Amino acid sequence: MKRLFLTLTISAFLLASCVEIVYLPLSTPTVAVAESTPLPSASQTPAPIPTQAPDLGVSTEALRGLTVSLWHGLDGSQARLLAQLAAEFSLTNPWGITVQARAWENLSALEQAVRSGQTGDGLPELALALPEQALAWDEESLIAALNPYITNPEFGFTQNDLNDFPAGLWRQDEVDGRRLGLPAVRSTRLLFYNLGWARELGFENAPQTSDEFYEQACAANATFRLDADETNDGYGGLVLDGDPWTAYSWFRAFNGDVAGGGEFDFVRDENEAALLFLSGLREDGCAWLATDLTSYHHLAARRALFISGSLSEIMAQDSAWRVSGTTDEWTVLPFPGLTRAAVAYGPSFVLFESSPARQLAGWLFMRWALSAENQVRWADDSGFLPVRVSALGMVTNATPQWRAAADLVPQMGNYPQLAGWRVARRVLGDGFYTFFVLGLSPESVLGEMQRTVEQVTAPEQ
């Protein structure tokens, strides 16, 4: 009965709505915006224009006066910033290229727009999309590989540029040696940790391993068992949630994964070990499920020593901290297991197949938009992580918790570079949460996840 319930809840939801699944936070985080870099003067002296772009099969004279479209699914200040970047590039680039940015409601709406564009409305030259969306479009031969542009001696990246992209982020957007996109900005899922309370409990250092995490979580729970109120005995420790990035991060912390060899593979001993660890925490009263939509107030009120949250939630947690009036400090941590896991995710620039001149024009914009200076502006505005190491230290609008997250960028890992990840991550999140709600065995829930993901990602016959 439990397995049937899990199958029905996951499968029915996914099969009805798999097109609409997007897990990148789409609302702009509430972050105080630093003063924007002034617009460059349109009259500044342009760089010399080379007469030929080696190996790309197009004369740069063909770029003059071109207008290219950029589609994206950002909103709020991020959409405004991207429009400003497009306008600045249009005013200052030496080739006279105009970039027109078009915002769709969200990343799902962007996906639908691309689908409609294939039927006659026309596609843009470039887009800002999730890597898994680009993989799906590549399967339909819509995406131009970026390898020739990256290595082009005139318009590509220098070796210093390439070294400026952290290896974990650079590995995203690449499949079988073909680079389908360039990372634009990244978020990550982390543990939020009440450092002040941990110190009162006798822990001077954050947990580095699963054993240390268990010790601290159970010590927090033990404080509630000392009073006469039995109704609060489940508090303390870790608040569990069903976010797919939480589940995936815990799997990675135990050296697990959900894919390999180009296929999804949920049933692994390492994933089972992660679930056994978390279920053991819950059985011992050191982890609990909250009914609230968010758990920021639980962390601030010392009802939890750990919660998980994304980079875009740092400001919301900071706000809950101020409202509570607590004097505790808090910080962010990677997920501790056999290793310390943090996974980066977010949108990337992709280039659609068009003409050689239009593709080069699109490439020139995305290369410019990913300069360290523009990355700093993007991070200051959005609260997300820049994707160049040189930009990390230049961000001005950063809290201590954001800095702690930024320090993890060099070690951040990749996630499954498969088109089906768009729906597989929801299978992962729903199964992970149901595992705790129904008290399933790790073997059964992983097996059901595997069967479900095979069903919902199977090609239509």
C-alpha positions in Angstrom: 0.0 0.0 0.0 2.8 2.4 0.9 4.6 1.7 -2.4 1.4 2.1 -4.4 0.7 5.5 -2.7 4.2 6.7 -3.5 3.8 5.6 -7.1 0.4 7.3 -7.5 1.4 10.6 -5.9 4.6 11.0 -7.8 3.5 9.6 -11.2 0.2 11.4 -11.3 1.7 14.8 -10.5 4.6 14.4 -12.9 2.6 13.0 -15.8 0.1 15.8 -15.6 2.6 18.6 -15.3 6.1 17.7 -16.3 6.4 20.6 -18.7 6.0 23.1 -15.8 8.8 21.8 -13.6 11.4 24.5 -12.7 13.4 24.5 -9.5 15.7 27.5 -10.0 14.2 30.2 -7.7 12.5 32.5 -10.2 11.6 35.4 -7.9 14.3 37.9 -7.5 15.9 37.6 -4.0 15.4 40.7 -1.8 18.9 42.1 -1.8 19.9 45.7 -1.4 21.3 46.8 -4.7 24.7 48.4 -4.9 25.1 51.4 -7.2 25.2 50.2 -10.8 28.3 50.6 -12.9 27.8 53.7 -15.0 26.8 53.2 -18.6 29.9 53.4 -20.9 29.8 56.3 -23.3 28.6 55.5 -26.7 31.2 57.8 -28.1 34.2 55.9 -26.7 36.9 54.8 -29.1 35.9 51.4 -30.5 38.4 48.6 -30.6 40.0 47.8 -34.0 37.9 45.5 -36.1 39.7 42.5 -37.5 38.8 41.7 -41.1 38.3 38.0 -40.7 37.2 35.7 -37.8 39.5 32.6 -38.1 37.8 29.3 -38.4 34.2 30.6 -38.0 33.5 31.0 -41.7 32.2 34.6 -41.5 33.7 38.0 -42.2 33.3 40.5 -39.4 31.9 42.9 -42.0 28.8 40.7 -41.9 28.2 41.6 -38.3 27.6 45.2 -39.0 24.0 46.3 -38.3 22.9 42.8 -37.1 20.1 42.6 -34.6 19.9 39.4 -32.5 17.4 38.3 -29.9 18.0 37.1 -26.4 15.2 35.2 -24.7 15.2 34.5 -20.9 12.9 33.6 -18.0 14.2 36.0 -15.4 12.0 38.6 -13.6 12.4 41.7 -11.5 15.7 43.4 -11.1 17.5 40.5 -12.9 15.4 41.0 -16.0 16.1 44.7 -15.8 19.9 44.1 -15.4 19.9 41.8 -18.4 18.1 44.4 -20.5 20.6 47.0 -19.4 23.5 44.7 -20.3 22.0 44.2 -23.7 21.6 48.0 -24.2 25.1 48.7 -23.1 26.6 46.1 -25.4 24.4 47.4 -28.3 25.8 51.0 -27.7 29.4 50.1 -27.3 30.4 47.1 -29.3 32.6 47.9 -32.3 30.6 45.8 -34.8 27.3 47.7 -34.5 25.5 44.6 -33.2 22.1 45.2 -31.5 20.9 42.8 -28.8 17.2 42.8 -28.0 16.3 41.0 -24.7 12.9 39.5 -24.3 11.6 38.3 -20.9 9.2 35.4 -20.7 7.3 34.8 -17.5 9.6 32.1 -16.2 11.8 29.3 -17.4 8.8 27.1 -18.2 7.3 29.8 -20.3 10.6 30.2 -22.1 10.6 26.5 -22.9 7.1 26.8 -24.3 8.1 29.8 -26.4 11.0 27.8 -27.9 8.6 25.0 -28.6 6.3 27.5 -30.4 9.2 29.0 -32.2 10.0 25.6 -33.8 6.5 25.7 -35.4 7.0 28.9 -37.3 7.2 31.8 -35.0 11.0 31.8 -35.2 13.7 31.2 -32.6 16.1 33.7 -31.0 19.8 33.7 -31.6 20.6 33.0 -27.9 18.8 32.3 -24.7 19.5 32.2 -20.9 18.2 28.7 -19.9 18.8 25.8 -17.6 21.4 23.3 -18.9 18.8 20.5 -18.9 16.6 22.7 -21.2 19.6 23.2 -23.5 20.1 19.4 -23.6 16.5 18.8 -24.6 16.9 21.4 -27.4 20.1 19.9 -28.5 18.3 16.5 -28.9 16.2 18.4 -31.5 19.4 19.8 -33.2 18.5 23.4 -32.2 21.7 24.3 -30.3 25.0 25.4 -31.7 28.0 23.9 -29.9 30.3 26.6 -28.4 33.6 24.8 -28.8 34.7 26.7 -32.0 33.9 30.0 -30.4 35.7 29.3 -27.1 38.9 28.2 -28.8 38.8 30.8 -31.6 42.1 32.8 -31.4 40.4 36.1 -32.2 37.1 35.9 -30.4 37.4 33.1 -27.9 38.6 32.9 -24.3 42.3 33.2 -23.3 43.8 30.5 -21.1 43.6 33.0 -18.2 39.8 33.3 -18.9 39.3 29.6 -18.9 41.3 29.3 -15.6 38.9 31.9 -14.1 35.9 29.5 -14.4 35.8 27.1 -11.4 36.2 23.5 -12.7 32.9 22.3 -11.1 30.9 25.0 -12.8 32.7 24.7 -16.1 31.9 21.0 -16.3 28.2 21.9 -16.5 26.8 22.5 -19.9 29.1 20.0 -21.5 28.2 16.5 -22.8 30.6 14.2 -24.6 33.0 17.0 -25.2 30.4 19.3 -26.8 29.9 22.6 -24.9 26.2 23.6 -25.2 26.3 26.7 -23.0 28.2 29.0 -20.7 27.3 29.3 -17.0 25.8 32.7 -16.3 25.0 32.8 -12.5 24.6 30.0 -10.0 22.7 29.2 -6.9 23.3 26.4 -4.4 21.6 24.5 -1.6 23.3 24.6 1.8 22.7 24.0 5.4 21.8 27.0 7.6 23.5 26.6 11.0 22.8 28.4 14.3 26.4 28.8 15.2 25.7 30.7 18.5 23.5 27.9 19.8 26.0 25.3 18.8 28.7 27.0 20.8 26.4 27.0 23.9 26.0 23.3 23.3 29.8 23.0 23.5 30.7 22.8 19.8 33.2 25.3 18.7 33.5 24.0 15.1 30.9 23.2 12.5 30.4 19.5 11.7 32.7 18.1 9.1 31.4 14.6 8.9 28.1 12.8 9.3 29.1 11.5 12.8 29.8 15.1 13.9 26.6 16.3 12.4 24.7 13.5 14.3 26.3 14.5 17.5 25.4 18.1 17.2 21.9 17.5 16.0 21.1 15.1 18.9 22.7 17.4 21.4 20.2 20.1 20.3 17.3 17.8 20.6 18.4 16.7 24.1 17.9 20.2 25.4 14.1 19.8 24.8 13.9 16.5 26.6 15.1 18.1 29.8 11.9 20.0 30.5 8.5 18.7 31.6 6.8 19.6 28.3 6.6 16.4 26.2 5.1 18.2 23.2 8.4 19.8 22.3 10.6 16.7 22.5 10.8 16.4 18.8 12.5 19.8 18.3 16.2 20.6 17.9 18.5 19.1 15.3 17.7 19.1 11.6 14.4 20.2 9.9 13.8 17.9 7.0 12.4 19.1 3.7 11.5 17.8 0.3 13.5 20.1 -1.9 15.2 18.0 -4.6 18.5 19.9 -4.2 18.5 19.0 -0.5 18.0 15.3 -1.4 20.7 15.4 -4.1 23.1 17.2 -1.9 22.7 14.5 0.9 23.3 11.8 -1.7 26.4 13.5 -2.9 27.7 13.9 0.6 27.7 10.1 0.9 29.4 9.8 -2.6 26.0 8.9 -4.2 24.4 10.1 -7.3 21.2 9.5 -9.4 22.7 9.1 -12.8 25.7 7.5 -14.6 26.6 6.5 -18.1 24.0 8.8 -19.6 21.1 7.2 -17.7 19.3 7.7 -14.4 20.4 5.3 -11.6 18.8 6.0 -8.3 19.3 2.5 -6.7 22.8 2.8 -5.3 24.3 1.7 -2.0 25.6 5.2 -1.4 22.1 6.7 -1.8 20.8 4.1 0.6 23.4 5.0 3.1 22.4 8.7 3.0 18.7 7.7 3.6 19.6 5.4 6.4 21.6 8.2 8.1 18.7 10.6 7.9 16.1 8.1 8.9 18.3 7.2 11.9 18.5 10.9 12.8 14.7 11.1 12.8 14.2 7.8 14.7 16.4 9.2 17.4 14.5 12.5 17.6 17.4 14.5 16.1 15.5 15.4 12.8 11.9 16.5 12.3 9.4 17.5 9.7 8.0 21.0 10.0 4.5 21.8 8.7 5.4 25.4 7.9 6.2 26.6 4.4 9.5 27.9 5.6 11.7 27.2 8.6 13.7 30.4 9.0 11.9 31.2 12.3 12.7 27.7 13.7 16.4 28.3 13.2 16.3 31.8 14.8 14.2 30.5 17.7 16.5 27.6 18.5 13.9 25.0 17.6 16.4 23.7 15.0 20.1 23.7 14.9 20.1 23.1 11.1 17.8 23.8 8.2 18.5 23.7 4.5 18.1 26.7 2.2 19.1 28.0 -1.1 21.4 31.0 -1.8 18.4 33.2 -2.6 17.0 32.5 0.9 19.9 33.9 2.8 18.3 37.4 3.0 15.0 35.8 4.2 16.8 34.0 7.0 18.7 37.2 7.9 15.3 39.0 8.1 13.9 36.3 10.4 17.0 36.7 12.5 16.5 40.4 13.0 12.8 39.9 13.7 13.5 37.3 16.4 15.9 39.6 18.3 18.3 36.8 18.8 22.0 37.6 19.4 23.1 34.2 18.0 25.3 34.1 14.9 24.5 31.9 12.0 26.3 30.7 8.9 26.0 28.3 6.0 27.6 24.9 5.5 28.0 22.2 2.9 26.2 18.9 3.6 28.5 16.7 5.7 28.8 12.9 5.1 31.8 11.0 3.8 32.6 14.3 2.1 31.2 17.8 2.3 28.8 18.4 -0.6 27.6 21.6 -2.3 26.0 21.5 -5.8 25.7 24.6 -8.0 22.8 25.1 -10.4 21.4 27.9 -12.4 20.9 29.3 -16.0 23.4 29.4 -18.8 23.8 31.2 -22.1 23.0 29.0 -25.1 23.3 29.7 -28.8 20.7 28.5 -31.3 21.6 27.4 -34.7 21.1 30.2 -37.2 23.6 31.8 -39.6 27.4 32.0 -39.0 27.1 35.8 -38.6 24.2 35.7 -36.2 25.8 33.0 -34.2 29.0 34.9 -33.9 27.1 38.0 -32.9 25.3 36.1 -30.1 28.6 34.6 -28.9 30.2 38.1 -28.7 27.4 39.3 -26.5 27.6 36.3 -24.1 31.4 36.5 -23.9 31.1 40.2 -23.0 28.3 39.6 -20.5 30.5 37.1 -18.7 33.4 39.5 -18.1 34.4 39.7 -14.4 33.1 43.2 -14.2 29.6 42.3 -15.4 29.6 39.2 -13.2 30.1 41.4 -10.2 27.2 43.6 -11.2 25.0 40.5 -11.6 26.0 39.1 -8.2 25.5 42.4 -6.5 22.0 42.8 -8.0 20.7 39.2 -7.6 22.5 37.7 -4.6 23.5 34.7 -6.7 27.1 33.5 -7.3 29.2 34.8 -10.1 30.9 32.1 -12.2 34.3 33.6 -12.4 36.8 33.3 -9.5 38.1 36.8 -10.1 34.6 38.2 -9.6 34.0 36.5 -6.2 36.3 38.8 -4.3 35.0 41.9 -6.0 31.3 41.6 -5.0 30.5 44.5 -2.7 26.9 43.7 -1.6 27.6 40.5 0.4 26.6 39.2 3.8 29.0 37.0 5.8 26.8 34.0 4.9 27.0 34.8 1.2 30.8 35.0 1.6 30.8 31.6 3.3 28.9 30.2 0.3 31.2 31.9 -2.1 34.2 30.3 -0.4 32.7 26.9 -1.4 32.6 27.7 -5.1 35.9 26.0 -6.0 34.7 22.7 -4.5 31.1 22.8 -5.9 30.0 19.8 -7.8 28.1 19.1 -10.9 24.7 17.5 -11.3 23.2 15.1 -13.9 23.7 16.6 -17.3 20.6 14.9 -18.8 17.6 16.5 -20.4 15.3 14.3 -18.2 16.7 16.1 -15.1 13.9 18.6 -15.6 11.4 16.0 -14.3 13.8 13.6 -12.5 14.6 16.2 -9.9 10.9 16.4 -8.9 10.8 12.6 -8.6 13.8 12.9 -6.3 12.2 15.6 -4.1 8.8 14.0 -3.9 10.3 10.6 -3.1 12.7 12.0 -0.6 9.9 13.7 1.3 7.5 10.8 1.1 10.3 8.6 2.5 10.0 10.5 5.8 6.2 10.9 5.8 5.4 7.3 5.3 8.5 5.7 6.9 9.5 3.7 3.9 12.6 1.6 3.6 15.5 3.1 1.6 15.4 0.2 -0.8 11.7 0.6 -1.6 11.8 4.4 -2.1 14.9 4.3 -4.3 13.4 1.5 -6.4 10.2 3.4 -6.7 12.0 6.6 -7.7 13.9 4.6 -10.4 10.7 3.1 -11.8 8.9 6.4 -11.8 11.7 8.4 -13.5 12.0 5.7 -16.2 8.3 6.1 -16.8 8.2 9.9 -16.9 11.3 10.3 -19.0 10.7 7.5 -21.5 10.4 8.8 -25.1 7.0 8.9 -26.6 6.2 6.0 -28.9 
